[in-house]
Amino acid sequence: MTDEQWMGAAIALGDRARGTTAPNPNVGCVLVRGDVAVGEGATASGGRPHAEAVALDAAGEAARGATAYVTLEPCAHESRRGPACAPLLVEAGIARLVAALGDPDPRTNGRGFALLLEAGIEVSVGEGDTDAARSLAGFLTRQRLGRPHVTLKLALSIDGKIATGSGESRWITGEEAREDAHRERAKADMILVGRGTLEADQPGLDVRIPGLEGRSPRKAVLTTGKAPEGWASVPSPEAIAGLDDVNDLLVEGGAGAATAFLAADLVDRLIVYRAPILIGEGRAAVGDIGLGSLADAHGRWTHVQARMLGIDRRDVYERIR
């Protein structure tokens, strides 16, 4: 297998841990000796142990002389919760490190690579960086912008409605699209809806996929009032900066919440599930988001993925910043 393929395996491991590791990053690591994986791991639930420590423990002595494929620069700072990963890799005697991304955390930021280079270990950086950045978007956004990475999910008719005029919205999309939306929930640390959606629908916001029920994220409501028991109250989109233990936030319910986050320019990723139905006079997905002219709407979003889920279409867009 090539470096690209091994890194793809490491990214897949890390992506499975997304939504469980905050505030730590969801890193993946594969240790390869010859052309055989001798150890692999992802950041454990709660953030410790780190992916490298898990992979090294699995490999044992087979790690000596191996190549380590990691999605993020191995940490170099000590913590009360566990040892730094760069010294662990040096001690294990790996021969080569292939990393997708450097760690923007100022406690590491280049120090991990430096420790490995000083020990005579070959270091290569950049393999799989685009896919790794998408997988680690929550942690990276937290480090660079001081807030969670925000995904907005919209389920629409062809004509852009989220409900009929009477408010009926179950179900616009089919079963396959709804199941995919539950997989997105499983990757989030927290899921947020508007107050109107909470009061009208009383949503459970849990993950209803066999085997993933335990991955249901914490629940939040966009309100300046008191949240129900078991829910967090988020008074404004800007207040998400105070959610220190949230890397990935999924905004799922209501035109009001969608409009508020778009108007505040706090949506980083947009998932649109579009059903092949026409509603006509119904409820629009988004209200006034503050655009002064049509020209202001261009150049903000890039389309990164499209696929069919049964009869529905799923499109993913990323904010250009």
C-alpha positions in Angstrom: 0.0 0.0 0.0 1.1 3.6 -0.6 1.5 6.5 1.9 -1.8 7.8 0.6 -3.6 4.6 1.3 -2.2 4.2 4.8 -3.0 7.8 5.6 -6.5 7.2 4.3 -6.8 4.4 6.9 -5.6 6.6 9.7 -8.1 9.3 8.7 -10.9 6.8 8.7 -10.0 5.7 12.2 -9.9 9.3 13.5 -13.2 10.1 11.8 -14.9 7.4 13.7 -13.9 9.1 16.9 -15.4 12.4 15.9 -17.9 13.7 18.4 -16.4 11.8 21.3 -13.0 13.4 22.1 -13.6 17.1 22.7 -11.9 19.3 23.5 -9.1 17.0 22.2 -8.7 16.3 18.5 -10.1 13.0 17.0 -6.7 11.7 15.7 -6.1 8.5 13.9 -2.8 6.5 13.8 -1.6 3.5 11.9 1.8 1.9 12.5 3.2 0.0 9.5 6.2 -2.3 9.3 7.1 -3.6 5.9 3.6 -3.6 4.3 1.7 -4.8 7.3 -0.2 -2.7 9.9 1.2 -3.7 13.3 -0.8 -1.3 15.4 -3.6 1.2 14.9 -5.7 3.5 17.1 -7.8 6.5 17.5 -8.2 9.0 20.3 -10.3 7.4 23.0 -13.6 8.7 24.2 -13.0 11.7 26.5 -9.7 12.5 24.8 -7.3 10.0 26.4 -5.4 8.0 25.6 -4.2 9.6 22.4 -4.3 7.7 19.1 -0.5 7.2 19.0 -0.5 5.7 22.5 -3.3 3.3 21.5 -1.5 2.2 18.4 1.9 1.8 20.1 0.3 -0.3 22.8 -1.2 -2.5 20.2 2.1 -2.9 18.3 4.4 -3.5 21.2 7.9 -4.3 20.1 6.8 -4.4 16.4 6.7 -0.6 16.5 10.5 -0.5 16.3 11.5 0.5 12.8 7.9 1.1 11.8 6.4 4.1 9.9 3.7 5.9 11.9 0.9 7.5 9.9 -0.9 10.1 12.0 -3.5 12.6 11.0 -2.1 15.4 13.3 1.3 16.3 14.6 2.1 14.2 17.7 1.7 16.3 20.8 4.8 17.5 22.6 3.3 19.0 25.8 3.0 17.2 29.0 -0.4 16.7 30.6 -1.7 15.4 33.9 -3.9 13.1 31.9 -1.1 11.3 30.1 2.3 11.5 28.4 3.1 13.4 25.3 3.0 11.4 22.1 6.2 12.7 20.3 8.5 11.3 23.1 6.5 8.0 23.1 7.1 7.6 19.4 10.9 8.3 19.8 11.1 5.8 22.7 9.3 3.2 20.7 11.9 3.5 18.0 9.8 4.3 14.9 11.9 5.0 11.8 9.5 7.4 10.0 6.6 9.6 10.7 4.0 10.6 8.0 1.6 13.3 9.3 -1.3 14.9 7.5 -1.3 18.2 9.4 0.7 20.3 11.9 -0.9 21.0 15.3 -2.0 24.6 15.7 -2.1 24.2 19.5 0.6 26.6 20.7 1.7 24.1 23.2 2.9 21.8 20.4 2.9 23.7 17.0 6.0 22.3 15.5 7.6 21.0 18.6 6.4 17.5 18.0 8.0 17.3 14.6 11.2 18.9 16.0 11.5 16.2 18.7 11.2 13.5 16.1 13.7 15.1 13.8 16.2 15.6 16.6 16.0 11.9 17.3 16.9 11.1 13.7 13.4 10.1 12.6 12.3 11.0 9.1 9.3 13.3 9.1 7.0 13.9 6.1 4.0 16.3 6.4 1.1 17.0 4.1 -0.1 13.6 2.9 -3.9 13.5 3.0 -4.1 17.0 4.5 -7.4 18.0 2.9 -9.3 15.0 4.1 -7.6 15.1 7.5 -8.6 18.8 7.9 -12.2 17.9 7.2 -12.1 15.1 9.8 -10.4 17.4 12.4 -12.4 20.5 11.5 -13.9 20.8 15.0 -10.6 20.9 16.7 -8.9 23.1 14.1 -11.8 25.6 14.2 -11.6 25.7 17.9 -7.8 26.4 17.8 -8.0 29.0 15.0 -11.3 30.8 15.6 -11.9 30.1 19.3 -15.3 28.4 18.7 -16.8 25.1 17.5 -17.0 24.1 13.9 -20.7 24.6 12.9 -22.6 22.3 10.5 -26.1 23.4 9.5 -28.4 20.7 8.2 -31.4 21.5 6.1 -34.0 19.1 4.7 -35.9 20.8 1.8 -38.3 20.3 -0.9 -37.3 21.2 -4.5 -38.7 24.7 -4.0 -36.7 25.2 -0.8 -39.4 24.7 1.8 -38.9 23.0 5.2 -42.6 22.5 6.0 -46.1 23.1 4.6 -47.9 26.3 5.4 -49.5 24.6 8.4 -46.1 23.5 9.8 -46.2 19.9 8.8 -42.6 18.7 8.1 -42.6 14.9 8.9 -41.3 13.6 6.7 -39.9 15.7 3.8 -37.1 13.3 3.1 -37.0 9.6 2.9 -35.7 7.0 5.3 -32.2 6.8 3.7 -31.7 10.6 4.1 -32.9 10.5 7.6 -30.6 7.7 8.5 -27.7 9.7 7.0 -28.7 12.7 9.2 -28.5 10.4 12.2 -24.9 9.5 11.2 -24.1 13.2 11.2 -25.6 13.5 14.7 -23.2 10.8 15.8 -20.3 12.9 14.8 -21.3 16.0 16.7 -20.5 16.9 20.3 -23.7 18.9 20.6 -26.8 19.5 18.5 -28.8 22.7 18.6 -32.3 23.7 17.6 -34.3 26.9 17.8 -36.8 27.6 20.6 -39.7 27.3 18.2 -38.7 23.9 17.0 -38.3 22.7 20.6 -41.7 23.9 21.5 -43.5 22.7 18.4 -41.8 19.3 17.8 -40.3 18.3 21.2 -37.5 16.6 19.3 -35.5 13.8 20.9 -32.3 14.6 18.9 -30.9 11.2 19.6 -29.1 8.8 17.3 -31.5 6.0 16.2 -29.1 3.7 14.4 -28.4 0.3 15.8 -25.0 0.2 17.5 -24.7 4.0 17.6 -27.4 4.9 20.2 -24.6 5.7 22.7 -23.3 8.4 20.3 -26.3 10.7 20.8 -24.9 14.3 21.3 -25.7 16.7 24.0 -28.7 19.0 23.3 -28.9 22.8 23.2 -31.6 25.3 22.4 -31.1 28.8 21.0 -32.8 30.9 23.6 -32.3 33.7 26.0 -34.6 32.0 28.4 -34.3 28.9 30.5 -33.6 25.6 28.8 -35.5 22.4 29.7 -33.8 19.9 32.0 -31.0 18.1 30.2 -30.6 20.9 27.6 -28.1 23.7 27.4 -29.2 27.2 26.7 -27.3 29.1 24.0 -28.4 32.8 24.1 -27.0 33.8 20.7 -24.9 32.2 17.9 -21.8 34.1 19.1 -22.2 32.5 22.5 -21.0 29.2 21.1 -17.5 30.5 21.7 -18.2 29.7 25.4 -18.8 26.0 24.7 -15.3 25.0 25.7 -15.9 21.2 25.5 -17.6 21.3 22.1 -15.6 20.8 18.9 -18.4 20.0 16.5 -21.8 21.7 16.7 -24.7 20.5 14.5 -27.5 23.1 14.0 -30.5 21.1 12.9 -33.8 22.6 13.6 -35.8 25.6 12.5 -35.6 28.5 10.1 -35.0 30.9 13.0 -31.9 29.1 14.2 -30.6 28.6 10.6 -31.1 32.3 9.8 -29.4 33.4 13.0 -26.3 31.4 12.4 -26.1 32.3 8.7 -26.6 36.0 9.5 -23.8 35.8 12.1 -21.6 34.1 9.5 -21.0 31.2 11.8 -21.9 28.3 9.5 -18.8 26.5 8.3 -20.4 23.5 6.6 -23.9 23.2 5.1 -25.6 19.9 4.4 -28.7 20.1 2.2 -31.0 17.1 1.8 -33.4 17.8 -1.1 -36.5 15.7 -1.7 -38.1 15.4 -5.1 -41.4 17.1 -4.0 -42.9 20.5 -4.4 -44.7 22.2 -1.5 -45.6 25.6 -2.9 -46.9 28.0 -0.3 -44.9 26.7 2.7 -42.3 27.7 5.2 -39.0 28.8 3.8 -35.7 27.3 5.1 -34.0 30.6 5.7 -35.1 34.2 6.3 -33.2 37.5 6.0 -29.4 36.8 6.5 -28.3 40.4 5.9 -27.1 40.3 2.3 -27.0 43.8 0.8 -26.9 42.7 -2.8 -26.9 39.6 -5.0 -23.2 40.2 -5.5 -22.6 39.7 -1.8 -24.0 36.1 -2.1 -21.4 34.9 -4.6 -18.0 33.6 -3.6 -19.1 32.4 -0.1 -19.7 28.7 -0.6 -18.0 25.9 -2.4 -19.7 22.6 -3.3 -17.6 19.7 -2.0 -19.9 16.6 -2.3 -23.1 15.3 -3.9 -24.7 11.9 -3.7 -28.1 10.3 -3.9 -29.7 8.7 -0.8 -32.6 6.8 -2.3 -34.8 9.3 -4.0 -33.2 12.3 -2.2 -30.1 14.2 -3.0 -27.4 15.2 -0.4 -25.2 18.2 -1.2 -22.4 19.5 1.1 -21.0 23.0 0.9 -18.2 24.6 2.8 -17.8 28.2 3.7 -15.0 30.0 1.9 -13.0 32.0 4.4 
